[in-house]
């Protein structure tokens, strides 16, 4: 199990920030542990966070990746995906991701994907432009240089010249029609559609119980990957 998560509320400059994240590590848990400790702090401290939030998030993702790679040889050898959500005063939601951990909103019961799965075939041209290749072996998922099943990640020093660490970023206003947010690692999404996840979570008022139910359902469907899940229910 190499997943780490964040789910907490903090006060900053008179505003309430909900901070939620899933970090799905590979080749050890050093990188997701580092992200859990540092990524949100780095974003919130950035001088442009309140004036140009999207720019600040994008910049800090890449700066944090540079810090991981230069920190010491051991830290940068492993890697991690990330999906992060910042909720400002319960009204404005910023989602960012690299890799295949995913964010899904429910609006009037309809699932809306708020992140992009960065899979090697999806970004083959970028990988090949950087001198890498994508392998598609029978019975296996596509992999960068035959190794990594995502095209963007933190860390992964040995593959970094062929990978990206810039996030995709989405914004949403949280209105009365928006019920909940689900963040989960790919262990959930490999066996469940976005709408199936929403249909399960929306029936359960307690978000902790909803998250546990989603993880249990993924296990029941024989997911063979690490499963981490956060459900955040909005005040209405």
Protein Blocks (a to p, Z undefined) as FASTA:
>chain_A
ZZdcddddddeehiacddddddddeeijklmmmmmmmmmmmmmmpmklmmmmmlmmmmmm
mmmmmmmmmmpmmlmmmccdddddddehhlaccdddedjbdcdddeehiacdfbdcddfk
lmmmmmmmnopacdddehiacdeehlaccfbdeejlllmmmpcfbdcdddddddfklmbd
cdddfklmmmocfklmmmmmmmpmblmlmmmmmmmmmmmnopabdcddddddddZZ
